[in-house]
Amino acid sequence: LADMKEAGYGPEELAGRKYTPAFRRLMEIEIDRTRALFVEGGELLERVEGGFRREITLTWLGGMKILDGIRANGCDVFSKRVEIGMLGRFALLARMLWMTSR
């Protein structure tokens, strides 16, 4: 609720799925916070062993890609759903394999 207050976006607007400049500010706050947590958590990827390392790395990469997509869509999560197409999935898979082979 503190973030909503900071952005000037209320619960009523959220319930009504209203996309406004205030909502965009709110989403940018949340994206920045989530990205910082992902970056911090990403430092642990090299400590994970076995097949789980690949799975968690791919999940991490996918999460980062979705955050990028939300921002690229102007933070409009009400009318535009971020999708990772086939080419994007192959790119994530290739990057995961490269990251986990070191």
N, CA, C and O of each residue as an XYZ file, in Angstrom:
408
protein
N       0.807     -1.196      0.000
C       0.000      0.000      0.000
C       0.853      1.265      0.000
O       0.455      2.295     -0.543
N       2.033      1.173      0.616
C       2.920      2.337      0.645
C       3.343      2.718     -0.771
O       3.424      3.902     -1.100
N       3.614      1.712     -1.610
C       4.003      1.989     -2.994
C       2.851      2.622     -3.761
O       3.056      3.520     -4.578
N       1.645      2.152     -3.495
C       0.479      2.720     -4.163
C       0.319      4.184     -3.770
O       0.023      5.039     -4.605
N       0.515      4.452     -2.501
C       0.401      5.833     -2.027
C       1.476      6.705     -2.669
O       1.199      7.818     -3.117
N       2.707      6.189     -2.709
C       3.808      6.933     -3.323
C       3.515      7.250     -4.794
O       3.822      8.340     -5.276
N       2.927      6.297     -5.488
C       2.633      6.472     -6.917
C       1.354      7.281     -7.158
O       1.121      7.773     -8.262
N       0.530      7.412     -6.116
C      -0.730      8.135     -6.278
C      -1.807      7.293     -6.940
O      -2.649      7.809     -7.675
N      -1.775      5.992     -6.674
C      -2.719      5.054     -7.287
C      -3.434      4.306     -6.172
O      -2.787      3.717     -5.306
N      -4.764      4.324     -6.187
C      -5.520      3.738     -5.095
C      -6.048      2.345     -5.364
O      -6.103      1.898     -6.510
N      -6.439      1.658     -4.288
C      -7.007      0.308     -4.412
C      -8.250      0.252     -5.302
O      -8.486     -0.742     -5.988
N      -9.038      1.324     -5.284
C     -10.241      1.361     -6.118
C      -9.867      1.353     -7.606
O     -10.513      0.695     -8.421
N      -8.813      2.096     -7.933
C      -8.353      2.125     -9.320
C      -7.833      0.751     -9.735
O      -8.076      0.295    -10.852
N      -7.117      0.101     -8.825
C      -6.599     -1.234     -9.109
C      -7.746     -2.217     -9.321
O      -7.721     -3.022    -10.252
N      -8.742     -2.146     -8.457
C      -9.906     -3.035     -8.596
C     -10.604     -2.808     -9.931
O     -11.172     -3.736    -10.506
N     -10.560     -1.574    -10.419
C     -11.170     -1.242    -11.696
C     -10.234     -1.432    -12.879
O     -10.593     -1.137    -14.019
N      -9.022     -1.929    -12.601
C      -8.015     -2.184    -13.636
C      -7.777     -0.947    -14.511
O      -7.740     -1.032    -15.738
N      -7.619      0.198    -13.847
C      -7.423      1.462    -14.561
C      -5.952      1.704    -14.817
O      -5.144      1.776    -13.891
N      -5.620      1.828    -16.094
C      -4.248      2.132    -16.502
C      -4.118      3.647    -16.607
O      -4.744      4.275    -17.461
N      -3.313      4.219    -15.745
C      -3.105      5.666    -15.683
C      -1.613      5.935    -15.531
O      -0.840      5.004    -15.301
N      -1.196      7.192    -15.656
C       0.211      7.512    -15.384
C       0.631      7.098    -13.967
O       1.773      6.690    -13.752
N      -0.278      7.203    -13.018
C       0.040      6.781    -11.646
C       0.262      5.265    -11.593
O       1.149      4.791    -10.883
N      -0.539      4.516    -12.338
C      -0.339      3.060    -12.365
C       1.016      2.724    -12.971
O       1.724      1.841    -12.487
N       1.368      3.437    -14.034
C       2.677      3.210    -14.655
C       3.802      3.471    -13.644
O       4.756      2.697    -13.558
N       3.685      4.555    -12.887
C       4.688      4.832    -11.836
C       4.736      3.689    -10.826
O       5.816      3.255    -10.425
N       3.575      3.209    -10.420
C       3.519      2.097     -9.469
C       4.226      0.870    -10.032
O       5.026      0.239     -9.340
N       3.937      0.536    -11.270
C       4.567     -0.632    -11.889
C       6.082     -0.452    -12.017
O       6.837     -1.408    -11.839
N       6.521      0.754    -12.320
C       7.959      0.998    -12.412
C       8.636      0.797    -11.055
O       9.741      0.259    -10.982
N       7.972      1.228     -9.988
C       8.490      0.996     -8.629
C       8.615     -0.504     -8.386
O       9.646     -0.979     -7.910
N       7.561     -1.245     -8.715
C       7.554     -2.692     -8.455
C       8.559     -3.424     -9.344
O       9.213     -4.365     -8.893
N       8.686     -3.003    -10.596
C       9.661     -3.627    -11.492
C      11.077     -3.385    -10.991
O      11.898     -4.301    -10.971
N      11.362     -2.147    -10.587
C      12.700     -1.836    -10.070
C      13.022     -2.664     -8.836
O      14.135     -3.173     -8.704
N      12.057     -2.805     -7.929
C      12.275     -3.593     -6.709
C      12.491     -5.073     -7.054
O      13.395     -5.720     -6.526
N      11.658     -5.583     -7.932
C      11.763     -6.991     -8.305
C      13.076     -7.272     -9.020
O      13.725     -8.285     -8.760
N      13.471     -6.370     -9.926
C      14.743     -6.542    -10.638
C      15.910     -6.551     -9.641
O      16.818     -7.372     -9.768
N      15.897     -5.666     -8.673
C      16.965     -5.630     -7.670
C      17.030     -6.943     -6.892
O      18.117     -7.447     -6.608
N      15.881     -7.488     -6.554
C      15.853     -8.771     -5.843
C      16.353     -9.902     -6.740
O      17.074    -10.788     -6.281
N      15.973     -9.873     -8.012
C      16.452    -10.886     -8.959
C      17.966    -10.795     -9.117
O      18.651    -11.818     -9.119
N      18.489     -9.587     -9.250
C      19.941     -9.415     -9.404
C      20.657     -9.946     -8.168
O      21.662    -10.649     -8.277
N      20.142     -9.610     -7.007
C      20.739    -10.104     -5.761
C      20.672    -11.628     -5.702
O      21.658    -12.279     -5.358
N      19.530    -12.191     -6.034
C      19.373    -13.645     -6.023
C      20.182    -14.327     -7.106
O      20.601    -15.473     -6.946
N      20.405    -13.619     -8.218
C      21.178    -14.186     -9.319
C      22.599    -14.537     -8.928
O      23.225    -15.407     -9.534
N      23.100    -13.857     -7.916
C      24.446    -14.156     -7.439
C      24.535    -15.565     -6.842
O      25.625    -16.125     -6.722
N      23.407    -16.120     -6.476
C      23.388    -17.461     -5.881
C      23.315    -18.577     -6.921
O      23.503    -19.745     -6.581
N      23.046    -18.239     -8.176
C      22.865    -19.260     -9.202
C      24.073    -20.180     -9.318
O      23.914    -21.383     -9.525
N      25.261    -19.639     -9.190
C      26.463    -20.455     -9.342
C      26.661    -21.416     -8.173
O      27.456    -22.350     -8.275
N      25.963    -21.207     -7.084
C      26.092    -22.085     -5.910
C      25.172    -23.300     -5.976
O      25.350    -24.268     -5.238
N      24.185    -23.236     -6.871
C      23.246    -24.346     -7.023
C      23.912    -25.414     -7.877
O      24.561    -25.104     -8.876
N      23.752    -26.672     -7.482
C      24.411    -27.767     -8.199
C      23.386    -28.678     -8.868
O      22.200    -28.660     -8.538
N      23.869    -29.462     -9.800
C      23.045    -30.471    -10.462
C      22.061    -29.875    -11.445
O      22.185    -28.722    -11.858
N      21.081    -30.683    -11.812
C      20.084    -30.288    -12.794
C      19.226    -29.122    -12.330
O      18.695    -28.369    -13.146
N      19.095    -28.979    -11.025
C      18.291    -27.878    -10.499
C      18.898    -26.529    -10.872
O      18.181    -25.535    -10.996
N      20.222    -26.492    -11.051
C      20.882    -25.246    -11.433
C      20.355    -24.755    -12.781
O      20.099    -23.564    -12.952
N      20.195    -25.657    -13.721
C      19.661    -25.264    -15.026
C      18.230    -24.769    -14.911
O      17.862    -23.763    -15.518
N      17.429    -25.474    -14.136
C      16.024    -25.100    -13.977
C      15.883    -23.730    -13.324
O      15.107    -22.898    -13.792
N      16.617    -23.494    -12.262
C      16.498    -22.219    -11.557
C      17.093    -21.084    -12.386
O      16.600    -19.957    -12.327
N      18.137    -21.361    -13.151
C      18.726    -20.345    -14.030
C      17.741    -19.963    -15.129
O      17.588    -18.783    -15.443
N      17.078    -20.948    -15.710
C      16.090    -20.664    -16.760
C      14.914    -19.872    -16.185
O      14.399    -18.967    -16.842
N      14.491    -20.199    -14.983
C      13.416    -19.459    -14.325
C      13.841    -18.014    -14.077
O      13.059    -17.087    -14.285
N      15.081    -17.827    -13.632
C      15.623    -16.492    -13.376
C      15.668    -15.680    -14.674
O      15.245    -14.524    -14.707
N      16.181    -16.291    -15.731
C      16.262    -15.596    -17.018
C      14.872    -15.239    -17.547
O      14.666    -14.146    -18.073
N      13.934    -16.151    -17.407
C      12.567    -15.891    -17.850
C      11.926    -14.755    -17.069
O      11.233    -13.915    -17.644
N      12.152    -14.725    -15.777
C      11.614    -13.643    -14.951
C      12.167    -12.291    -15.358
O      11.430    -11.309    -15.436
N      13.465    -12.242    -15.617
C      14.083    -10.989    -16.046
C      13.515    -10.554    -17.407
O      13.270     -9.369    -17.634
N      13.314    -11.512    -18.292
C      12.765    -11.217    -19.623
C      11.345    -10.658    -19.509
O      10.980     -9.732    -20.234
N      10.557    -11.212    -18.613
C       9.192    -10.737    -18.422
C       9.191     -9.320    -17.847
O       8.390     -8.484    -18.262
N      10.079     -9.050    -16.901
C      10.176     -7.681    -16.378
C      10.511     -6.701    -17.497
O       9.932     -5.617    -17.578
N      11.447     -7.090    -18.357
C      11.798     -6.240    -19.505
C      10.587     -6.030    -20.413
O      10.356     -4.927    -20.908
N       9.823     -7.094    -20.627
C       8.651     -7.013    -21.490
C       7.560     -6.124    -20.919
O       6.917     -5.378    -21.656
N       7.349     -6.197    -19.620
C       6.349     -5.339    -18.985
C       6.740     -3.873    -19.172
O       5.906     -3.038    -19.523
N       8.000     -3.576    -18.936
C       8.461     -2.190    -19.102
C       8.348     -1.767    -20.574
O       7.943     -0.641    -20.863
N       8.699     -2.652    -21.490
C       8.623     -2.338    -22.923
C       7.180     -2.070    -23.365
O       6.951     -1.320    -24.314
N       6.212     -2.681    -22.682
C       4.793     -2.468    -22.988
C       4.236     -1.252    -22.256
O       3.019     -1.079    -22.177
N       5.112     -0.412    -21.726
C       4.644      0.769    -21.013
C       4.022      0.446    -19.677
O       3.247      1.235    -19.138
N       4.357     -0.711    -19.142
C       3.846     -1.185    -17.840
C       2.340     -1.435    -17.862
O       1.704     -1.476    -16.809
N       1.774     -1.601    -19.038
C       0.341     -1.845    -19.168
C       0.072     -3.344    -19.108
O       0.053     -4.026    -20.132
N      -0.132     -3.840    -17.906
C      -0.382     -5.276    -17.722
C      -1.866     -5.617    -17.822
O      -2.243     -6.788    -17.777
N      -2.699     -4.598    -17.956
C      -4.133     -4.844    -18.055
C      -4.567     -5.207    -19.471
O      -5.447     -6.049    -19.651
N      -3.959     -4.583    -20.476
C      -4.402     -4.850    -21.838
C      -3.364     -5.592    -22.675
O      -3.668     -6.037    -23.781
N      -2.152     -5.729    -22.165
C      -1.102     -6.409    -22.913
C      -0.418     -7.427    -22.012
O       0.130     -7.082    -20.965
N      -0.459     -8.665    -22.428
C       0.215     -9.726    -21.686
C       1.575     -9.978    -22.325
O       1.684    -10.128    -23.542
N       2.597    -10.022    -21.499
C       3.940    -10.297    -22.010
C       4.022    -11.765    -22.378
O       3.679    -12.641    -21.584
N       4.481    -12.019    -23.590
C       4.671    -13.391    -24.038
C       6.088    -13.548    -24.554
O       6.635    -12.647    -25.190
N       6.664    -14.680    -24.280
C       7.990    -14.990    -24.807
C       7.769    -15.968    -25.952
O       7.385    -17.118    -25.738
N       8.016    -15.496    -27.169
C       7.797    -16.315    -28.353
C       8.825    -17.430    -28.478
O       9.727    -17.562    -27.651
N       8.672    -18.217    -29.513
C       9.541    -19.372    -29.727
C      11.008    -18.963    -29.835
O      11.871    -19.587    -29.218
N      11.296    -17.926    -30.609
C      12.675    -17.464    -30.749
C      13.232    -16.999    -29.405
O      14.380    -17.291    -29.069
N      12.421    -16.280    -28.641
C      12.833    -15.827    -27.316
C      13.101    -16.992    -26.377
O      14.032    -16.946    -25.573
N      12.287    -18.034    -26.476
C      12.491    -19.226    -25.626
C      13.801    -19.923    -25.974
O      14.535    -20.363    -25.089
N      14.086    -20.017    -27.268
C      15.358    -20.627    -27.672
C      16.536    -19.791    -27.179
O      17.553    -20.332    -26.745
N      16.391    -18.467    -27.251
C      17.452    -17.580    -26.766
C      17.668    -17.767    -25.270
O      18.807    -17.802    -24.805
N      16.579    -17.887    -24.513
C      16.701    -18.123    -23.065
C      17.368    -19.467    -22.790
O      18.232    -19.578    -21.920
N      16.960    -20.476    -23.536
C      17.544    -21.807    -23.368
C      19.041    -21.780    -23.668
O      19.839    -22.337    -22.914
N      19.417    -21.134    -24.765
C      20.835    -21.045    -25.127
C      21.631    -20.298    -24.061
O      22.736    -20.699    -23.697
N      21.054    -19.213    -23.572
C      21.767    -18.440    -22.530
C      21.892    -19.248    -21.254
O      22.934    -19.210    -20.600
N      20.842    -19.983    -20.885
C      20.894    -20.832    -19.696
C      21.986    -21.882    -19.840
O      22.747    -22.115    -18.901
N      22.071    -22.520    -21.008
C      23.083    -23.545    -21.225
C      24.490    -22.935    -21.124
O      25.398    -23.536    -20.549
N      24.650    -21.747    -21.686
C      25.949    -21.075    -21.610
C      26.284    -20.728    -20.150
O      27.414    -20.934    -19.706
N      25.314    -20.209    -19.417
C      25.561    -19.802    -18.031
C      25.851    -20.993    -17.124
O      26.641    -20.875    -16.187
N      25.233    -22.124    -17.385
C      25.403    -23.277    -16.496
C      26.552    -24.174    -16.917
O      26.862    -25.141    -16.220
N      27.194    -23.876    -18.046
C      28.317    -24.718    -18.490
C      29.646    -24.197    -17.984
O      30.672    -24.851    -18.169
N      29.653    -23.055    -17.359
C      30.924    -22.471    -16.891
C      31.304    -23.031    -15.549
O      32.340    -22.661    -14.996
